[in-house]
Amino acid sequence: MLNIVIDTNVLFEGLTKRGSVAELLVNAWLVGRLSVYVSTALALEYVDVLSRKLSPQKWQTLQPVLNQLLSQAHYTPIYYSWRPASPDPGDDHVIDCAMNVNAVVVTFNQRDFQLAKNNLGLVVMSPLELVTYLA
């Protein structure tokens, strides 16, 4: 099974936009069809972003779903950091997580991962590219 790290933008869309490719990935994660890796920093970012960007009512509804996703994720310690590897410092922990487990980063924002892709050999895919690859 392919190891993946899901960027926060994909998780957010997957939980909030019905019928999207991101929702398909989140559902596959929920039923154990994806081998998703997170670090503690990435899990905390998921919680932070969702709790801030969602209405209190929507957050209350989706928090148990996020908890279930995180309980099924593979947690990885960060033994080595490649920082700075992105123009967006918030993406550095995504890169660290992926590099420490040799995983593919799934994101809608491939531009911020281009430096890590070129310099570190990081594999980056959009949600659609991942679904196409898995099909």
Backbone as a ProteinNet text record, in pm:
[ID]
protein_1_A
[PRIMARY]
MLNIVIDTNVLFEGLTKRGSVAELLVNAWLVGRLSVYVSTALALEYVDVLSRKLSPQKWQTLQPVLNQLLSQAHYTPIYYSWRPASPDPGDDHVIDCAMNVNAVVVTFNQRDFQLAKNNLGLVVMSPLELVTYLA
[TERTIARY]
84.6	0	89.2	48.4	120.8	107.6	219.5	217.2	188.5	94.1	62.2	52.7	76.7	55.9	-41.9	-153.6	-257.2	-242	-224.4	-212.7	-347.2	-341.9	-461.7	-567.1	-525.7	-623.3	-707.1	-649.3	-722.3	-818.8	-771.1	-858.5	-977.1	-951	-1058.7	-1164.1	-1120.8	-1217	-1286.9	-1213.6	-1272.9	-1381.8	-1370.1	-1471.4	-1584.9	-1565.9	-1665.9	-1730.2	-1673.6	-1726.4	-1772.6	-1903.1	-1962.2	-1933.8	-1904.4	-1882.9	-1745.6	-1655.2	-1521.3	-1428.4	-1320	-1217.9	-1158	-1144.2	-1090.9	-1182.9	-1313.7	-1407	-1386.7	-1362.8	-1335.5	-1213.8	-1109.2	-988.8	-1015.5	-1089.7	-1122.2	-1205.1	-1300.3	-1381.6	-1297	-1202.2	-1112.1	-1026.3	-984.2	-908	-995.2	-1119.8	-1211.2	-1232.5	-1235.4	-1260.3	-1131.2	-1017.6	-890.6	-829.4	-868.1	-814.7	-687.4	-653.4	-532.5	-441.9	-313	-214.3	-164.7	-235	-208.3	-117.3	-15.6	79.8	63.7	78.3	76.5	185.1	230	316	227.8	277.5	201.6	173.5	272	253	144	138.8	36.6	-101.7	-111.3	-240.8	-290.3	-201.3	-239.6	-281.4	-216.7	-257.3	-397.5	-426.3	-561.5	-665	-642.2	-735.9	-745.3	-631.3	-629.1	-704.9	-674.5	-736.4	-886.3	-924.5	-1067.3	-1145.3	-1091.2	-1163.1	-1176.1	-1081.7	-1087.4	-1173.6	-1167	-1232.6	-1377.2	-1414.9	-1552.4	-1637.1	-1764.9	-1855.4	-1853.1	-1884.5	-1884.8	-1973.4	-2087.2	-2177.6	-2115.9	-2057.9	-1995	-1873.8	-1795.4	-1679	-1723.9	-1830.9	-1882.8	-1924.2	-1978.8	-2019.7	-1899.6	-1798	-1684.2	-1571.3	-1569.5	-1462	-1455.4	-1568.7	-1559.6	-1506.5	-1537	-1485.1	-1333.9	-1286.4	-1142.5	-1076.1	-1136.3	-1079.5	-1068.7	-1170.4	-1166	-1054.8	-1042.1	-935.1	-798.6	-779.6	-650	-622.9	-727.2	-706.3	-663.2	-693.5	-655.9	-524.8	-475	-350.5	-231.1	-124	3	81.8	112.1	189.1	336.6	407	550.2	626.3	729	815.7	902.4	937.9	1024.2	1167.6	1241.8	1380.6	1475.4	1434	1519.7	1431.1	1473	1396.3	1472.4	1401	1459	1429.6	1392.4	1351.2	1468.3	1442.9	1323.2	1324.1	1212.1	1200.7	1083.8	1015.4	899.6	894.5	841.7	824.5	718.9	633.7	533	580.3	625.1	676.4	574.9	446.9	345.2	348.4	408	417.7	541.4	633.6	755.6	729	631.3	604.2	538.4	466.9	412.3	528.7	624.3	743	822.8	845.3	919.2	852	720.5	646.9	663.7	642.5	652	793.1	892.6	1030.7	1072	1020.5	1057.2	994.5	888.9	825.6	823.8	893.7	897.8	756.3	679.9	540	517.8	406.8	361.9	279.9	305.4	224.4	107.9	-14	-133	-182	-182	-215.1	-275.9	-353.7	-401.4	-299.7	-204.1	-109.6	29.8	46.8	174.7	287.3	253.2	355.6	445.8	386.4	466.5	554.2	533.9	614.6	717.3	721.7	810.4	957.7	999.8	1139.6	1178.1	1094	1121.5	1117.3	1030.1	1021.3	1151.6	1201.5	1324.2	1449.3	1459.2	1582.3	1588.2	1473	1471.3	1414.9	1357	1295.5	1158.3	1095.9	962.9	863.6	777.5	673.3	546.8	490.6	373	267.5	144.6	33.3	-87.6	-169.2	-299.3	-391.9	-503.8	-598.5	-642.4	-666.3	-707.2	-596.6	-473	-359.8	-350.2	-371.8	-364	-475.3	-597.5	-710.6	-685.5	-635.8	-605.3	-496.8	-394.2	-285.5	-337.4	-421.7	-473.9	-572.2	-640.4	-736.6	-661.9
-118	0	124.4	225	349.8	431.4	479.2	567.4	709	775.2	912.1	1003	1129.9	1236.6	1333.3	1357.6	1443.2	1584.1	1679.1	1818.7	1866.3	1965.4	2016.5	2065.5	2124.5	2175.3	2063.5	1945.8	1831.2	1776.7	1767.4	1720.1	1813.9	1943.4	2041.6	2025.8	2019.6	2004.2	1868.5	1767.3	1634.2	1623.9	1703.1	1702	1800	1895.2	2001.1	2009	1944.9	1957.7	1821.7	1805	1679.7	1657	1533	1496.8	1530.1	1575.6	1612.5	1490.7	1501.7	1396.9	1388.3	1501.8	1502.7	1424.5	1436.5	1359.2	1209.6	1171	1031.6	981	1063	1023.5	1013.4	1108.7	1103.8	979.4	947.9	827.6	701.2	698.7	583.6	570.6	682.8	682.1	627.1	671.9	627.3	476.4	415.4	271.1	189.8	254.9	183.5	146	214.1	184.5	262.2	358.7	437.6	424.6	424.8	422.4	565.8	637.4	779.6	797.1	879.1	908.3	1052.5	1074.1	1208.2	1216.4	1336.2	1363.9	1434.1	1449.7	1522.4	1664.4	1728.8	1866.3	1873.3	1776.4	1777.2	1751.2	1658.9	1632.6	1757.5	1828	1951.9	2059.8	2063.5	2159.9	2127.8	2001.1	1963.1	2018.5	1994.4	2040.5	2192.4	2258.5	2404.9	2465.8	2421.8	2480.9	2452.5	2328.8	2296.4	2370.5	2377.6	2444.2	2594.8	2653.6	2797.5	2829.7	2747.1	2780.1	2732.7	2639.7	2589.9	2664.4	2671	2727.5	2635.2	2687.6	2602.2	2477.5	2493.6	2379.8	2275.3	2320.9	2229	2161.1	2235.9	2178.6	2070.6	2095.5	1996.7	1868.8	1882.6	1766.8	1691	1764.9	1702.3	1659.6	1710.3	1673.8	1522.9	1453.1	1306.9	1235.9	1289.1	1230.3	1248.5	1367.7	1392.1	1300.4	1285.7	1196.4	1053.2	1008.1	873.8	862	963	962.1	955	1038.2	1041.4	911.7	846.8	719.6	609.6	626.5	528.6	564	682.6	726.1	658.8	650.2	601.1	723.4	727.4	840.1	811.6	913	896.2	1003.9	963.2	1064.3	1128.9	1251.2	1322	1308.6	1220.4	1197.4	1298.7	1350.9	1445.6	1550.6	1674	1783.4	1841.8	1869.1	1926.3	2075.3	2139.5	2280.3	2372.7	2480.6	2515.8	2447.1	2391.7	2322.6	2374.8	2475.2	2531.6	2681.8	2757.6	2900.8	2927.7	2831.4	2841.9	2758.3	2821.3	2745.7	2645.5	2670.6	2577.5	2444.9	2442.5	2317.8	2236.5	2294.9	2223.3	2097.1	2101.1	1980.4	1871.6	1908.4	1810.4	1742.2	1822.4	1769.6	1680.7	1725.6	1644.5	1508.8	1509.5	1385.6	1294	1345.6	1263.9	1209.8	1292.1	1247.9	1141.6	1150.1	1053.5	916.2	907.3	777.1	741	820.3	795.8	790.5	896.2	901.6	1007.5	993.7	1089.7	1197.5	1322.6	1432.6	1454.4	1457.8	1483.9	1623.3	1713.5	1852.7	1918.3	2021.9	2105.8	2214.4	2238	2348	2294.4	2243.6	2182.7	2284.9	2409.8	2514.6	2525.7	2521.2	2537.4	2416	2306.5	2187.1	2165.8	2257.3	2242	2236.9	2320.7	2322.1	2187	2132.9	2002.1	1891.6	1906.9	1809.7	1808.4	1927.2	1938.2	1902.1	1949.3	1931.9	1802.8	1753.1	1636.3	1511	1527	1412.6	1377.2	1471.8	1450.8	1425.5	1326.9	1297.7	1370.1	1450.3	1531.3	1502.6	1480.7	1455.5	1537.8	1571.5	1629.8	1514	1542.4	1435.2	1358.4	1428.9	1362.3	1270.5	1317.4	1233.8	1107.3	1120.1	1003.1	903.9	953.5	865.3	795.8	869.5	811	704.8	733.7	637.8	510.7	526.7	411.6	327.8	396.1	323.4	234.1
0	0	0	-72.1	-84.2	43.9	97.5	214.7	168.7	236.3	198.2	320.7	295.8	393.4	328	393.6	338.9	395.1	304.5	344.4	399.1	484.4	551.1	452.2	340.6	244.5	183.6	166.8	113.2	219	341.8	449.5	467.5	468.4	485.8	376.3	251.7	142.5	149.3	185.6	194.5	299.1	404.2	509.5	484.5	394.8	378.6	240.6	141.3	5.1	-46.8	-51.9	-97.7	-246.1	-279.6	-418.9	-472.8	-389.3	-435.7	-432.4	-507.1	-504.4	-364.4	-298.5	-162.1	-68.1	-87.2	-4.5	-28.1	-151.7	-183.9	-106.8	-99.6	-25.7	124.3	178.8	321.4	352.1	266.2	287	277.8	184.3	172.9	298.7	354.4	479.3	592.5	597.4	703.2	703.5	586.4	579.3	571	591.7	598.6	465	358.5	225.3	193.6	278.5	259.1	380.1	355.5	461.6	482.8	572	594.3	715.8	698.5	804.8	850	977.9	1035.4	1141.4	1163.7	1278.8	1381.2	1500	1601.8	1554.7	1492.4	1444	1337.6	1247.9	1143.7	1203	1296.3	1361.8	1433.4	1499.9	1568.4	1469.1	1352.6	1250.6	1199.1	1177.3	1135.5	1232.9	1361.7	1464.6	1464.1	1459.7	1463.8	1345.9	1225.4	1106.1	1103.2	1126.9	1122	1230	1350.1	1459.5	1435.5	1363.3	1333.7	1212.1	1109.9	983.6	974.3	1057.2	1054.7	1156.6	1130.4	1230.8	1353.3	1470.6	1589.8	1573.6	1509.3	1489.9	1396	1285.8	1190	1253.4	1330.1	1398	1495.7	1569.3	1664.1	1591.4	1471.3	1391.9	1335.6	1290	1222.7	1317	1438	1531.3	1556.1	1576.2	1592.6	1467.3	1349.4	1225.6	1219.9	1253.1	1256.5	1358.5	1474.6	1576.4	1524.5	1450.8	1394.2	1290.3	1204.5	1104.8	1172.3	1273.1	1341.9	1418.2	1466.4	1536.7	1439.5	1312	1210.2	1140.5	1166.3	1102.3	1168.1	1092.1	1144	1190.7	1319.3	1372	1353.7	1308.3	1288.1	1363.5	1434	1495.7	1387	1409.9	1315.3	1365.6	1300	1338.2	1275.4	1160.8	1090.2	1025.1	1030.3	970.8	852.9	747.8	627	615.1	722.8	721	691.2	624.5	549.2	412.9	374.4	246.3	164.4	216.3	147.8	172.8	77.4	102.8	210.1	236.6	342	460.7	569.4	684.3	740.5	719.3	765.5	691.9	574.3	498	533.5	606.8	640.6	723.7	813.1	892.4	807.4	701.6	607	535.3	491.6	424.1	517.9	641.4	738.7	759.6	773.9	795.1	674.2	555.9	434.6	412.8	434.9	413.8	515.4	638.3	741.3	720.2	639.8	614.3	465.8	383.8	240.2	182.2	208.5	167	59.3	-8.4	-108.1	-37.9	-70.3	-18.2	-113.7	-58.2	-137.8	-100	-200.2	-174.3	-298	-274.1	-383.6	-416.8	-326.7	-340.3	-371.9	-491.4	-527.6	-539.3	-563.9	-580.2	-457	-337.3	-215.9	-185.6	-256.8	-235.7	-346.7	-442.3	-558.1	-518.4	-425.9	-381.7	-321.7	-235.8	-174.8	-279.7	-375.5	-484.6	-564.1	-597.4	-676.3	-596.9	-474	-395.9	-314.6	-272.1	-183.3	-248.7	-365.6	-431.7	-375.9	-305.9	-250.2	-363.1	-343.1	-440.8	-396.4	-486.7	-456.6	-562.8	-517.1	-608.8	-566.3	-664.4	-633	-594.4	-530	-499.5	-623.9	-733.2	-855.8	-909.5	-904.5	-948.4	-863.1	-732.4	-646.1	-677.8	-693.5	-724.9	-859.2	-956.6	-1087.5	-1073.7	-996.7	-974.7	-906.4	-807.5	-733.1	-815.4	-908.6	-993.2	-1090
[MASK]
+++++++++++++++++++++++++++++++++++++++++++++++++++++++++++++++++++++++++++++++++++++++++++++++++++++++++++++++++++++++++++++++++++++++

